[in-house]
Amino acid sequence: MYPTELPASPVRPLDRHPAARLAVTLACAGACALAGAQQPPAPGAAPTLAPVVVTGTRSEKPLDETPIRTEVVDGAEIQRTHARTLKQALEDVPGLQLSEVHGKSGYEVSLQGLTSDQVLVLIDGLPITASTGSTVDLSQYLLTEVDHVEVVKGAASAQYGSSAMGGVINVITRPIAPGFSGEAVLDLGSHDGQNPSGRSLDPASRHARVRLDGGNVNWRYRLSGDVLHDAGFAIDPSAWARQGDAVRRGQLGARLEWLPAASTRLWLDASRYQENDSQRFNYFAPPNDVPQSKDEAITRNRLGWGGRWRGDGGLSAEVKGVSERYASDSDTYSNAFLQQSRQAAQRTDHVTAQVDLPAWRNQLWQFGLDLHRESLAQSADGSTELSGGRVRRASNELFAQNDILWSDTWELLLGLRGQHDSDFGAHFAPKASLRAKLWDGPDWKGALRASFGRGYRVPNLKERYFLFDHSALGYMVIGNPNLKPESSTSLQLGAQLSLRERLNLDVNLFDNRVSDLIQVDEANATSVNGITHFTYQNIARARTRGLEALATWRAHAGLRLRAGYTFTQTRNLDTGTELTRRPRQSLRLGLDWQPSPADTLSLRARYQSSELVDTASGGRSPAWTTLDLMFNHQLDRATTAFVGVNNLFNRQRNFGDPTDFGPLAGRFVYAGIRHEFGKTP
């Protein structure tokens, strides 16, 4: 929370007109496109194969043949844009909204107007612990081992169970090849005039990562490390308050694989994440500002394991699991005196197994089960903040899927998941998807997709048991053990059309209806001894619907343009009002231009319309536009130097306006170098 009495950022002309900023963005993109169009076409390149995805069906399928619409952020995009965290890797996915986690320095994600609580984040198909007991902080996963990221929007509960109402984000780690290979990256960055030191040329951000892969036919290994230190930023470096937290992040990982036969793979994976976060802000106690600070130390220890066997004729079996421990210790100070000490500890254990049967009468059957256990303990100044102390939840889930290949044209995917929760009993969620390949000529290809799914989300442990005592500020937030699970119905209808490998068009309509939506019920708040008591309630029915459109054009071998537009309409069906923090329109533009074999220039533009912040007052956060510029130069086959500017026009929220939720960070300039081992210069 930032004080309203902070001085407002100076308003630049383009800040007052988001459309003008977008026009500048388009002008830049167009200029580069025209320049690139003058380059002679490169010799015909070999056709590229469609990437293989697994998230939509829990089985391997080429991206252009999966009946479940899947969007991919590939490794080349991660390298081009110099993403350091999962949050940065996802910034240019159309329709995906990133916002700060309340009271923390991290970011959470929402899809198709559904909240972060309703989006499931996975690492190789296994869940990652929610950093606040409810939502995953995308900044807390560094990208050393990542091959690509798959995004499925809409209800996927027939495949992944509770918490997947809004969709699934699945991080896929890179495979390990025999021999020796790896990567080392080093970069430095500056927040310009907002560096805490007040000096623009100081390296306020330092980042380094290394990955080493090796092995032979039977044994493979990986060692990785990633360190990201950011000193934060302040609109007035001489003042106490910082608008950007100082954060030190580190991630270490090790993986061992055994391949006793060509059909069998066993693996063990261990990682440790550590973070130290420091916030500095003011609390206005009339007539003075009181300096406040909060220091938080976070650790996440993750141990994964698994095995897969592939038989003849398409028979395969896989079992894998993860055990994760997440701990957070935070201390809050006022005028350098300790005011509160809070400790939280979470544990997640998850095992999944599935069997894929050989094709039978044009049908591909899949059966599986998931076993899930989680617990949460949290205390403040030695007193528990959870009703009953440590709280727990367990669920056992079975799923079945039949992929019916009617012909070369029609494919029908049917799924059913049964879930038995320790506190909420049994629930069944069906899903059906249809894909029709309508055009498949030498030039044009086209397909239609339609899907229906039932979503289901069990209230998280904080919503049921949390006791957030903020009596000093006049309120408390109290969990409700009598909450009912949320449920949803998701409809998706889309079409895809492509011209060879030059042009691709993808349009998708979506409609999500949510029942028993869980929110803090402000209307039924009560006052006890002058302290307002808020509690979670199933108080709303909601609907989100809209359109997503994506166009990709490869003008020639050295020029690629991409545009994604999303329109979202949300409604509280009980009150008829718009849902808060859901922008109606968003636009993502991308350009990659290769003027020479060694150089690549990339632009990424983002526009987001205004969003409702407060239903009672009608307050709205203003629209905003940002532009990122990246340049990569290959020094030799194995080494690349790069520079970049994020938020080139320095569009930053007005910190004096509590309804402004525009970009938090202003302009960020950086430079670095990347070297790949195992490549011959």
N, C-alpha and C positions, 0 to 999 in steps of 0.2 A: 504494500500500500504506500502510495506516495502522497505527500502533503499538498493540499490545494494552494498553499500560499507560496509555493515555489514560483520564481519568475517564469513567465511564458517564453517559449522559444520564439525567436524573431520569425515573423511570417514572411516567407519569400513569395514572389508573385506566382510562381507555379504551384505553390502549396494551396493557394486559394482556388485553383481550377484544376481538379483531377483530369478533366478532359484535355486540358492543354498539355499536361504532363504526358498523357497517353499519346497525344499527337507528336510530341517530341520523340517519344519512344519509337513510334511507327516511322517517323522520318529517319531516325538513325538506322533502323532495320532496313528501310527501303534503300537508303544510300549504300549500305553495305551490299545489299542484294544486287543493285545495279552494277556496283563495282565487280562483284563476283561474276555476274552474268557476262562480263567482257572477257573473262578468262577462257581460253580454249578448252573445250571439253577434254577430259582425260580419256585415255583408251578405255574401252569397255571393260568394266570390272566384272569379276565372276559374281553370279547371283548369291546373295547372302541367304542363309537358312533362317527360318523363323525360330526365335528362341523357344526353348521348352519350358513350360510352366507347370506347377503342381498344385497351387493353392485352391483353385476353383473346384477341382475334382478329387484332390488327394491322390492323383495319379499323373504320370508324365504325359503331357500332350503339347504338340506345337501350338504356339500362341494363336495362330490364325485358324486353328481347328477346335479350340476349346469351346464348349457350349456355354461356359460361364465367362462373362466379360471380365478380362483381367488386364490391368495396366502395369507396365514394367518400367522401372528405373534401372537401366543396365549399368554395368561397370564402366563402359565408355563415358556415359553421362556423368557418373560420379567423378571420374578423372577430369573431364572437361570443365566441370564447375567447381572443382577443388573442395567438394563437400568434406567436412570433418566429422560431423555427427549425423545420426539418422534424421534429425529434424531438418538439417540443411539438404540432405539427399531428397527429401519429400517436398521441398518448397515449390517445385514447378509442376507437381501433379495437378491437373485441372480439377477444380471442385473440391479439393482438399483444403481445409481451413486449419491453420495452426494458431494457437493462442497461448498466452502464458498460463502456467499452472498457478492457481490462486495462492499468493503468499510465498512463492518460490521463484527461482530463477529459470526454471525449465519450461518446456513447451509440451502441450497436449494436442491431440488431433481430433477433428470431427469430420464426418463424411455424410453427404446428402442431407445436411441439416440435423443429423443425429449426433449426440454428444460423445465426448471421449470415453465416458463410462460404457458406452455401447459399441465401442470399436475394440476388437481383439488384436493385440500385437504379438507376433510369434517370431522366434528364431529357429529356423529349420523345422517349422511345424510345432515347436514346443513353446509354451507361454513364458513371457518374461514378467517378473513381479511388478505390479503397479506401485510406483514410487510413493504415492500418498495413501495407499490402501484402497484406491479407487481407480486412478488413471495412471497410464504409463508416461513417464517423462522421456520424450524422444531425444532429448539432449544427453541422456545418460547412456547412450550406446554409441561407441566410436566405431569407425568403419574399416579397421585394418583387415578384417577377414571377410568382408562382404563381397559377394560376386554380383548380386542384383537384388532388387526389392520388388515383390509382387503385391499389387493392391486389388482387392475384390470389394466392390461397393454393394451395399444392400444386405439383407438378411442372409447369413450363411450358416445358420444354426444347425441345419441338417448335417453339416459337415463338422462343425467345430464347437457346438454347444453354447452354453451361456456366455454372455458378453460379446457375442458376434452379431448383434442386431443391426448395427450400422455398417458392418463390414469387417474385413480382415486385412491386416498388413503383415506380410510374411517376409522376413529377411532371410535370404538364401546365402549361406557362406560358400566360398569358392572351393571347388574340388582340389584335391592334392594330386599332382601328377608325379610319376617317378622322376628321379634325377634331382638336381638342386635348382631352386629358383627362389625368388623373393622380391622384396621392394623396400626401399627406404625413402622417406619423405621428410623434408624440413622446410618450414615456412615461418615467416614473421609478419605481423600486421600491426596497424595503427588505427586508432579511432579518431585520427586527425586532431583537431583542437579540443576534443573531449577526452583525451587521455588524462588519467588522474594526475599525471605530472604537469599537465598544462603545456607540454612540448609535443608538437605534431609529429616529429621524427622519432620519438621514442617507440621502441617495439613493445606496445602494451599487450600484444598477443603473441605467444610462442607455441609452436606445435611441431611435434616430431613423432614419427611412427616407423616401425620396422616390422617386416614379416619375413620369415625364413621357412621355406617348404623343402622337404627332401624325402628320400626313401628309394625303395626298389619295387619289384613286382609284388612282393608280399607284405612289406612294411612301409608305412608312410608316417611322416611326422610334420607338425607345424609348431613354430614358436612365434609369438607376436607381442608387440608392445606399442602402446599409444599414449602420448602425454599431451595435454592441451591446457595451457595456463593463460588466463585472460585477467588482466588487472582491473577490468571493468571500465566504466566511462561515467562522466558527469558533465552536465551542460554548463556547470560553473565549477571547474576543478578546484578553485580556492575554497569552496564551501564544504561543509561536512557531508551533506547528502550525496549519494551516488545513485544515478538512475539505472545504471548497469552494474550488477553484482560482480565482485571479484571472485573468480571460480578457478579452481585447480582440479583438473580431471585426469585420471590415469587408468589404463586398462591393460591387463596382462592376460595372455591366453596360451594354452598348450593343447595340442590334439595329437592323438596316436591312433592309427588305423592298422588293422590286420586283415589281410586278404588271403586266407588259406587256400582259396580256389577262385576261379574266375566268377563263380556264381555267388560267392559269399563275401560280405564285408562286415567287420566288427569295429566299433570305434568308441573312444573315450575322450571327452572334451572337458577341460577345466578352465575357468576364467575368474579373474578378480577385478572388480571395478571399485575405485575409490574417488571420492569427491570432497573437497573442502570449499564451502561457499560462505562468502561474507557480504552481508547487506548493511548499508548505512542509510538512515533516513531520519527525518525529524517528526516529532509528535508535538502538535500545537497545544500547549497548556497555558491559556491566557494569563499574562500577555506575552509569553515567551515561546520560542521553539526549543524543545528539549531534544538534544542529540540521542538517537537510539541506534542500536546495532543488533544484528543477529548473526551468529556463527553456527554453521551446521556442518557436521562431518557424516558422510554417507559411505557405507561399504555394501557391496553386493558380491557374494561368493556363489558361483554357479558351477554345478557339476552335471554334465550330460553324458549319456551313454546310449548305445544302440547297436542293432545288427539287422542286416537285410540279406535275404536269400532269394535268388531268382532261379526258377526251374525252367524246364523246357515247355514250350507252348504257351507262355504267358503267365504261368503260375508264379506267384511271388508272395513272400511273407516278410513283415517288418515289425520290430518291436523297439521302442526307444523311450527314454525317460529323462527327466531333469529334476534335480533337487537344488533349490535356491534359497539362500539366506540373505535377507536385506535388513540393514540396521541404519538408524538415523539418530544422531545425538545433536540437539540444538540448544544453544544458550542465548537468551535475550537480555540485553543490557540497556540501562537508561543512565546517561551521564556516567558511563563506565562502571556502574554498579549492577551486579547480577540481579535480574528481576525474575527470571524463570528458566528452569532447566527441564527439557523434554526429551524423553527417550522412546523410540519406537523400534519394534523388532517384528519382522514378518518372515514367514516360512511358506514356501510353495513346493509341493511334491506332485509330480504329474507323470503318468505312464500311459503310453498309447500303443496299441497293437492293431495291425490290419492285415488282411489276406486278400489278394487279388486273384481271382480264378481265371483259368484259360477261357478264351472265347467259346461261347456255346450258343449256337443258333443266332449269331449276330448280336449277342449280349455279353457284356463285360460286368460280372458281378464283383462287388467288393463288400467285405464285412470287417467290422472293427469294434474296438472298445477303448474307452478312456477312463482312467482312474485319477481322481483329482483330490488333493488335500491341501488346505491352507489354514494358517493361523495368524493372529495379529495380537500384539501386546503393545500398549502405549501408556506412558505415565508422565505426569508433570509434577516436578518437585516431590517426587516419591509417591504421589497418589495416582492411582490408575485413572485413566480417562475413558475407560471402556467398562460398560456395565457388566460385572462378573469377572473382571480381570482379563486374562488371556481368553480370546474367543476363537472358535474354530468352525470350519465348514468342510464337508466332504460330499463328493458326488461320484456316482458310477454311471457311465453312459455307454450305450450300444448304438452303433449306426450301421446302416446297410444302404447300398447304392447299386443301381442297375443302369448301365450305359447301353441303350438300345440303338444299334446302328441299323436303321430300317433299310437304308440304301445309301448310295453315294451322295444323295441329296439331303436326307432327313436323319437327324439324330435326336433322341429323346433321353434325357438324364433324369432318373427318379431317385429320390433319397428320402430316408426316414431315420430320425434319431430319437431314441428313448433315453430319458435322463431321470435318475432317481437321486434327489438331493437329501442330505441328512436332515434338513429343516423344512423342506417344502414338498417332499414326496415326489410323485412321478409326473412327468410331462413328456409329450410327444410332439415333435416338430417335423412336418413334411416339407419337401422341396421338389420342384419340377422345373426343368429347363429344356427348351426346344431350340434346335439350330437347324436352319435350312440353307444349304448351299445353292443359291439360285443362279449364279453365274460362275463359270469356271473355264473361261476361254484363254487363249494364249496371251491376251492383253488385259482384259477386264476380269476381275473376280469380285463376287459379291455374296453376302450372306445376311440372313436375318436371325436375330436372337430374341428369345422371350423367356422370362423366368418368373417363378412365383416361389416365395419362401416365407415360412413362419419363423419369426425371431422370438427369443426368450432370454430374459436376463434376471438372474437371481440378485436381490439386493446385496451389495457388498457389505463387508463386515463393519465398516465405519458407518454406513447409513443405518445399520440396525443397532449398533452398540456404542457409538461415539458419544462422549460427553465433553464438549468443547466449552470450558468455563472461561468466559471473557467478562466476568462480572465487573471488573474494573472499568470496562467500557460500556457497561449497562446491558449486556445480553449474554445468553448462553445458547448453544446449539446442541440439541439432545437427540440421540438416535432413537429409532422406533423399532423394537423387535417384532412388531405386528405387521410390518410392511409385507405387501404381496409382490411377487415377481412382476416385472414389466413384460409385456408381450407385444408383438408387432406383426404386421403383414406387409410384405415387400413385393412390389411388381416392377419389373424391368422389361423394357421393350426397345430393341435397338437394331441398327443396320450398319453394315460395313461395306465399303466399296473401295477397290484399289485398282490402279492402273500400273501393271508391272511392278517395278519397285520405285516408281517416280512419285506417285500420288496415292494417298490413303485418306479416306474420309470415314469417320465413325460418329454416329449420332445415337444417343441413348435417352429414353424417357424413363423417369422413375416416379414411383408413388409409394411412400411409406406411411403407414398408420400405426400409431403407438397407443396402447391402452395401459392404464394404471401407471402413467408416467410419474416417477419419483422426483419430488422437489421439496425444498424447504418451504413449509406452508406458512407464509407471512400473514395471510388473512386470518388464520386461527391462532396467532401468537397470544400467549398469556403473560401477565405480569405478576411476579412473585417477589414481594418485598422490594419493589422498585426495579427489579431485574426482568427484562423481557426474555421469555423462553420461546425459542423457535424449535420446531421438530420436523423431521422428514415425514411426508405423507404421500400416499398415492392419490394425487389431486387432479390429474389432468388426462385428457385424451388429446393426442396431437397428430398432425398430419404434415408431412413434408413431401413436396413434389416439385418436379422441374425437368430441365433438359440439360444434357451434357453433349457438347460437340467438340470434336478434335479433328484437325486437318494437318497432315504432314506432306510437304512437297519437297522432293529432291530435284532442284532446278537443273543441276548437273552434278558430276561426281564431286565437285568441291563446294557445293552450296546446298544447305538443307534448312528449310524453314518449317516452323511448327506453331500452330495457334490452337488454343483450347478455351472454350467459353462455357460457363455454367450459369444457368438461371435457376434459382431456388425460391420456392414460395412456402412459407411455414405458417401454421395456424394452430392455436390452442382451440380445440373443438368445443371445449366447455365455455370459454369466455368470448371466442371469436376474435381474439387479439393475436398479433404477430408474436412469434417466439423471439426472445432476446438473443443477441450475439450470433445471429445468422444473417450474413450479408446476402442480399438478393442476387447480386451479379458479381461474377469474378472472371477475369481474363488472364490467360497465361500466354506469352509470346516467346518464341525462341528462334535464334538464328545461329547457325554454325557455318563459318566460311573458311575454306582452306585455300588461301591465295598461293601457297607453295607447298610442296610435300612436307616441309618441316614446320610449317606454321598453321595455327588454327586460332581464329578469332570467334568468340561466342558472346552472344547477348541474351539475357533473360529478363523479360519485363513482366511485371505483375500489377494488375489493377484489381481493386476490391471496392465495391460500392459501400455506401453508408449502411450501418446496422443499428437496430434498436438496442438500446442499453437499459432503459428504465421504462417499464410499461406505464407506471403511474404518471410520470412527468412527460413521457414521450421523448426523452433525451436520446439523441442518436450520435454514434461515433461517425466522424466524417469519412468520406471516401479517400482513398490514397492510391498512389502509383509509385512503384520503385523500378529501377533499372540496374542490373548488374552487368559488368563488363569483364570478360576473362580472355587472357591470351596465353597460348602455349607454344613454346618453341623447342623443337627437338635438337639438342646439341649433337647427339649421335643416336644410334639405334636404341641404346639403353638409358639415355639420360635426357630429361626434359626440364627446362626452366619455365617458370610460369609467373604471371603477375595478374592481379585482378583488383577491381573496385566494386564492392557491394554497396548498393544504395547510392548510385552515382550522383543523383540530384539532392542527396542529403534530406530526404523526406522523413521527418520525425514527428512523433506526436507532440502535442502541447501538454506538458506535464502539469500545467496549472489548471487544466480542464479535466475533471474526473470522468467525463463521458467520452474522452478521446482514447480509443484503443488502437490507434494507428501504429506503424512500425516503432518498436522500442529503440533500436539502435540506429544511429545516423550513418554517415559515410564511413566505410571501413576499407582501408587500402592495405594490400599485402603482396608479398613476393616469396617465391620458394623454388625448390628444386626436387625432382623425383628421379630416383635411379632404380632400375629393375635388374635384379641379379638373374643370372642364367641366360642373358641375352648377349649375343656377340656384337660389340660395337662396330 
